[in-house]
Amino acid sequence: MTENEAVQDIEKYFKQENSDHDDNPLTSFSPPLSPSTLARLMGTRIEYSLDRRLHSAHTRTQYLIAFMRYYVPQRHQWEFAHRLWSLMMEGYRPKNPLCKGKTTGFYDLCDAIVNGTPPKTNRDWTQNGSWCAAVIGTPGTGKTSTVKAIFSLLGKKIFRHVKHGNLYQQLAVFVTITGAVGNRSLAAGIYEELRSAALATGHYVPQLSSRSTEADYRMAIKTFINKLNLGVLVLDEIQHLYHGTGKLDEAAMRFLTSLINEIQTPVLLIGTWQALPLLSLEARFARRGFSPVNALFRRMSPGKDWNNFVRGLFRYQYVRDVVAPDEFFEEMYKHTQGVHDIAVKFFVLCQLEAIADGSEKITPSLMQEVAARHMSLLAPWIGLMRDGRSEEDTKIYDAEPKDIERYIERFAATSVIRRKRSKFDEQSTPSDLTYSTLLLAEALVSVGLANDTESAMAVAADAVNQSPTRTVAEHVTAAIEATCPKGPQRTRSIKPERKAKELAAFNALNNDDFRKISYLAVFERREVEAAFREAGHLCDITADLEF
């Protein structure tokens, strides 16, 4: 390992089964990877032992929060992963830095022609750009997780080939598209992610200015990709490029297609079913999206695969009264509809609830209670699918929520406090101060003034000791006034430095903050109502009644 923790020195190379990939440092940095090998490598490793069920409630809560990263690839996922890996390797083949220089290669070609033995080329003249891959599907079915599982394991760091002139290599760069974007914001997002990767090499990287043109961005992006020897450029959440007309914004369309042609590097597009029209209705984009690496990720169906998946989940029970999984196949499917990520989070919520209420056991009635309390907030579209709506119906995802992990972390913190409070409820003469502390701590977490049990309890205990006669509501009001300073304000100034400072202040807010959403909508000259809809804060009342 080098002194730079972001860089991994590559000093050993491996024989490849595919002879086209031999004698190329960009492809022989790892042993050959078969689909079965990838399947074993991609699964999440979760530390677990039976004695963990005997640990304290707050410790088991921590285990369950960590368990939300649980991922076991299904067959279609690891097969797609292998095709994507193969696409990247093929992209590296013509970029072999050990190939002869252009001048030497040209004279060798001329000599071969003179000798009457002109060689055949290994170039593909039918392609005017690199292959473009796409994975489209239902939210929570592992689209992004599958891709990240490959590159976080084998390409988390930037490679530096010491034996080949300190050649750098980055396997993948992820760009997440948030909100409706135009060509300039799309270009800036890709540029910033690539620039961050380039900065990790320790070299000086120039910054584009606010006056930079689209051509400047394309040139900078192309330069970064070449210098990093990028394997795959991943554009996630591409449904945000779709404005409901079946076509991209024309300026964004031109930028994206030009970029794919110019960079000569595979581009992977990831999105929900809302993005499908981008690949099927836009002719220019569809041609570049036609690839053997394309995939559609759907939810699991009831049956053998689903049952095996549930059995895998139930191996990780942190409640003290363990149950067999076989009686829960149908109940789990009823509340999660075979969606991998939702099933994991639902399983976590059930255990948190069982720990909080002291029952320490997962039951069908507990699952029904958890589904009624949480699922309409976490995944309202699950109920629509259960009622017969197709998972490919894009309208059911209009109110897709944000920050599910944050919601569950808050619930986990309050569940620990509820467990402590329930012990006081069982006492005939509980301590008023301690009971008030628990109530206040639970309230602080619920309103977002504390993110974990320890800090909530510490703040609550201090507040109750200082003002023991205050009610919980009065304590929370005081805490809000003390910890929530006024947010950024709009300025009437037209000075560039003042406007830049104002923009930075609003950008610093959380993505789901109403002030940020409305400000950026006005700044980008978009309708505020549309911005709130895209963020999931507005939905049609008829859709709500239907659910």
N, C-alpha and C positions, 0 to 999 in steps of 0.2 A: 504494500500500500504506500502511496506517495504521501508527502506532507499535506497535500491538499486532499481533505477527506471526501471531496466531491469527485475525485478522479481515481480510477482504478488502473494501475499499470498492468499491461498485458505482456507477459514475457514467455508464455507457453502457448503453442498452437497444436491443433489436433487434426489427425487424418480424417477426411470426410468420405462418406460413402458415395456421395455424388462427386465424380471427378471434376465437374465444372467448378466446384467450390474449393478444390485443392489449390495450394500455393497462392492463396489470397488471404491476407491477414484480416480483412473485413468479414470473411465468412468462416474462417477456421479458428476463431478465438474460443469457440466452445465445441464440445464433442457433437456428433450428429444427434439430432433429436427426433425420435419416432413419436407418433401420436400417443402410444401407451406411456412413453417416458414423460411426455408433457402432462398427461393426465395425472400421473403420480406427483409431479412437481408443483402443479397449480393449486392443489388443495390446501386449505388453511390448516396450519398446525395449531391445535388448541390444547394447552396443558390442562390435564384433568386427572383427578384421583378421587376415589370414593370418600376419603376422609374430608374432602373439601365441603361436603354436605353438612359436616358438623361444625364448620366455622361460623363466626358471628354473622348476623344479618347484614351489617354494612360491608363485610368482606365478601360475602356471597353476591351482594349487589354489584360490587366491582367486577367479580368474575363474569356476571351476566352482561354488564356493559361491554366488556372485552369480547364476549361471545358474539356480539352483533356483527363481527367481521367474518363469521363462519361462512365458508364457501367451499362447496364440493362440486367440481365440474361434471356436468352430464355429458353423454357421448357426443351430442351435437356441438357442445361447447369446446371440448378438447379437439374435436376434428376441425372445427373452424380455426382454433388457435394454431394448429399445425399448418393449415393452408396459409394463414397470415404469416407465420414464420417463414414458410417456403417462399412467399411473395417477397418478403424482405430480403432473403438470401439471393433471389433472382435479381433484385434491384441492385445488389452489391456486386454482382458478377461483372458487369461492364466497367465498374469503377475500381477494379483491381489496381492498386498503386504499383504493383510489381510488373505490370505489363510494359512492353517496350514503348519508348517514346514515339510520338507521332512521326518524327522525321525518320527514325530507324525503321519503323513499321512501313512507311511509305516506300523506302528503297528496297526493303525485302519483297514488297508486293511487285515492284517494277522488275526485280531480278526473276521472280517466279513467272511473270508474264513472258519475259525474254526466253526463259527455259521451257516455255510451253506447258507449265504446270500452275496456272493461276488458281489460288485457293478460294474456296467458298467462304463467304463471310458468316460470322456468327451473330450479326446484328439483325434486328427485326425491323424491316422496312415498312411493315404494315401499321406500326404504332407511331403516332405523332406525339405521344407523351407516355408517361409511366402508367402502369395499371392503377386504377382507382378501385378501392374495395369499399364495401358498405355492409353494415349490420343494422337491421331495423327490427323493432319488436316491441313487446309489451314492457312497460316500466317494471323494474324489479326482477327481470328474467336473466340478469347477469351479462348484459351487453358490455357495459364498461368494465365490470369486474373481471370478465374473461380476458379482456385485452390487458388490463393492468396486472392481472395475475402472471402473465407471461413476462412483461417487461420489468415489473418490480422485482422479480426473482433474478432475471438474467441480464437486465440492463438498467438497473436503478442508478448506477453511476456512469459518468463519462469515461470511456476507455481511452487509454493513451498507449499507443504501440511504440514502446521504447526502441525496439530494434529497427523501426522503420521511420526514423526521423521525427519521433514524438508525434506521430499521426494521431489525431483525435477522432473518436467515433462515439456518436450518441445513437442508441438504437431507436428511441421513440421520444417524441415531444407531444404532450397532450395540450390541446387548446379547447377550453369549454366555452361555448357560445351562450351568453346569458342575455335574454331579452331580444326583442326585434332589433336587428342590426343592419346597417348599410355597408357599402363597400369600404368606407374609410375606417369605421369601427372594427370591421372584420379584419382588415389589414393590420390595424394597430394591435389587435388581440394576438394575432399570430406572431407579429414582430416582437412583442414584449416577451412572450414565452420563449421564443428562440434566443432573444437577447439574454434572458436570465440564464439559459443553458450555456451560452457562450461566455458569460461572466464567470461561470464556475470554473472555467479553465485557468483563470487567473490573468488572462491577457486583457489589454485595454480594448474596450468596445465602444465605439462612438454612439451617441444618442441622436436620433432624428429630431428635428424641430417641429413646431406646430405648423410651419409653412411647407413641410415636406409633402410632395405629391404622391399619388397612387403609384406612379412609376418608381419613385424613390423607395417606397415600401417594398415593392416587388423586388427591386434590385437588392435591398438589404436582406430580405427574407432568403432570396436565392443564395446570397453570399454566406449567410449563417449556415444554411443547409449544406452547402459545399464544404465549408470549413469544419463543420461538425461531422461530416460524413453521415448525415442523418439516415436512419433506416426507414422509418415510417413517420409521417406527419398525421396525427390523430385529431380530427375535428369532432368533438362530442356535442351532443344536444343540437344537432343541425335542424331539428324541427323549428327552432327559433328563427331560421331563415325563411320559413314558409309563412306567408301572410294570408293564406286562405284562397288564393286565386289559382293555385296549381302551378305557379311559376315563382321563381325568385325575383327579387328586386333586380331590374336590368343591370344596374351598375355593379351590384354584388355578383351577379351572374358572370359578367365580363371579367371581373377581377379573379373570381375563383377558377374559371376555366383557363384563363391566361396563366394563372399561377401553376395549375396542374401541368400545363404544357411545358412551362419553363423550368421547373425545378428538377424534372427527371428523377423524382423520388416517389415511391408509393404513398398515396394519401388514403387514409381510412376514415370513412364517414360513419358516425354512430348517431342514431336517433330513434324516436318512437314512431308509431304508425303515422303520426301527422307528417312525417318526413317522406313517406312513401311517394307522394306526388312529385317530389323533387327528382326522383330517379325514374319515374315512369312517364310523366307528362312533359318534362322539359327535354327536348330532343338532344340538345348539345350536351346536357349533363348526363342523360341516360347513356349516351354512347361511351362516355368515359367511365360511367358506373358499371358497365357490363364487364363482369370479372368472375372467374371461378371462385373467388374468395367471398363473394356476396353471401349473406346468410339472413334468415328470418328467425328471430328468437321468440318462441311462444311459451305460454305457461304449460306446466306439466298436466297431463291428463290423469284421472284416477286410474290406478292399476299398479303394476309391479314397480315401475320407476318411482312413482309417488310414495308407495309404501316403504320402499328402501330408503328414500330420502327422509321420511318421518322417523324411521327406525334410527337413522343416523343422528337426527336431532335429539331424540329421547335418550341417547347415551350420555347426554350432558345435562342431567337433572341436578340442580343445586338445592332443591327442596329436600327435606329430610324423609318424607314419605314417598318413596319412588313407586311409579306405576309403569305397567307394561304398555308399549306403544300401540299394540295391535287394535285396542279398542278405540283408538283416537284417529284412525285413518280418515274416516268420513267426517268427523267433527272438525279436524284440522283443515280438510279441503273445503268444507262449508264456509269457513270464515276467512280463508286465504285464497281460494280458487286456484291453487296450484302455482302461485307466484312465489318463486324462491325467496326473494328478499323479504316479502311481506310475511311469509311463513316463519322465517327466522325471528323477525321482530315480534310477531305475535306470540311465539313460543317464549321469548324473553319476557314480554309483558305478563303472560300468565304466571310465570315463576315469580316475578316481582310482586304481583298481587297476592300470590299464595304466601310469600314471606311476610308481606305487610299485614295481612289479616290474621296471621298466626296459624292458618290451617295447614301449611307446609305440604300441600298436596295438590296436584293438577287433577281437576275433575271436569266432566262435560259442563256442569252448571257454572263452574268458574270460567271456562272458556266463553260461554254465552255472555256472562257478565262483563268480561274483558272486551269482547267484541262490541257489545252495546255501548260501552263507555268510551272506547278508543278508536274503533275502526272507521267510524263515520268521519273522524277527523284526520286519521292517518292515510286512509285509502278509500275515499267515498266511491270510487269506481268499482271496488270489489263487490259491493252490493248490487250494482247495475249488472255486472257479469253474472252474478248468482241468479239474477232475475231474467237472464236470457240474452242480454246485450252482448254482441260479439266483442272480443278483445281488440279487434281491428277497427272498431268504431271510434274514430278520433274524437268525437264529441264527448265521450265519457271521461276524458282526461282534462277537460277544461279547467276543473277546480283542483288539479293535482297539487297537494300541499308541499311546502318547503320545510327544510330542516327537521326531517323526521327523527334523525339521531338526537338532535338537541331536545326535542319533545320527550323522547324516552329517557334521556339522561336526567331531565328535570323530574319526571315521574319516579325514576329510581331514587333520587334524593329524597323526595317526599315520602316514598314508601318506607324508607328506613326510619324516618321521624314518626310516621304513623305506627310502625311496629313498637317504638319506644313509648308512644302515647297510649297505645292499647294496654300496656302493662299498668299504667297509672289508672286507666278506666276500671281495671279489675280491683283496685285498692279501694277500701272504704273511706280512707282519709288521705288522699294524695296531697303532696306539697303544692300549694297554690303557685309559688314562684316557679318551680320546676315545670309544672304543667303549662303555665303561661309561656315559658321559654320554648317548650315543644310546639305549642300552637303558633307562636310567632315565627319560629324557624320554618315550620311548614308553609306559612304564608309568604315568607321571604323568598323561598324557592319557587313557589307557585307563580308569583308575580315577576320572577326573573331578577330579583335583587341579589340572589346568591345562587351559585351553580353547583354546590356540593353540600353535603350534610355538615361537615366539619366547620366550614366558614359560616353557614347559616346558624348553627348552634352557638358559635362564638359571638357573633353579632347579636343574636337574640338574648343570650345570657347577659351580655354587657348592657343592653338596652333595658332589660327588665330590672336589673340590679340598680341602675341609675334612676329609673322612674317606675317603681313597682305599682303605682296606682293607675297608670295608663292602661287603657284597653288595648287589645291586639290591633284593632283598626287604627287607633291613634299612633301606635308604634310604627305601623306600616306607612302611614301618612308622613310621619316625621322622617322615616328612612328614605322615602321617595324624594322628599324635598332636599334631603342632605346629599343624596347620591346621584341625583339626576339633574345636572346643570342644564341651563338652556342650550338648545342645539344651535347649529349654524343658522345665520340669518342671510337673506338675500340683500345685496347691495345695489344701489342705483348707480354706482360708479361705473364708468366705461373704461377705466384704466385696465390694461391687460393684466398687470400684476395683481390687482384687487380681484378681478374676475377669476384668475387662476387660483388664487387663495380660496375664494368662495367655492369653486368647483371641487377643490381638494377636500374641503371641509365636508361637503355633502357626500362625496365619494367614500369618506371614512366611516359613514354610517353603515349599519347592517343592510344587506341587500333587501330585506323584507320591511325596512323602515318606510312608512308612508311618505315622510319628508323627502327621502332620497328618490323614491319612485317618481313623485310628482315633479321634483326639481329637474331630474334628468330627462323626463318627458318634455318639459318646456325647453330645456337646453338643446335637445335633439329635434325640436320642432315636431313632436308627435302628440297625439291626443292623450290627455291624462287618463281618461276613462279606459282607453285601450291598454295603457301601461299597467293600470291596476288589474285589468283582466288577465294580462299575460303573467303577472306576478301571482295570480291565484287569489287575489283579495276581493274580486267581484265575480259573481256568476248570475245567470238568469234565475229568477224566482221560480219559474216553471221547472227548471232542471232540479232545483232543490226539493220542490214538492214531489217530483217524480221519484226521487231517491227515497 
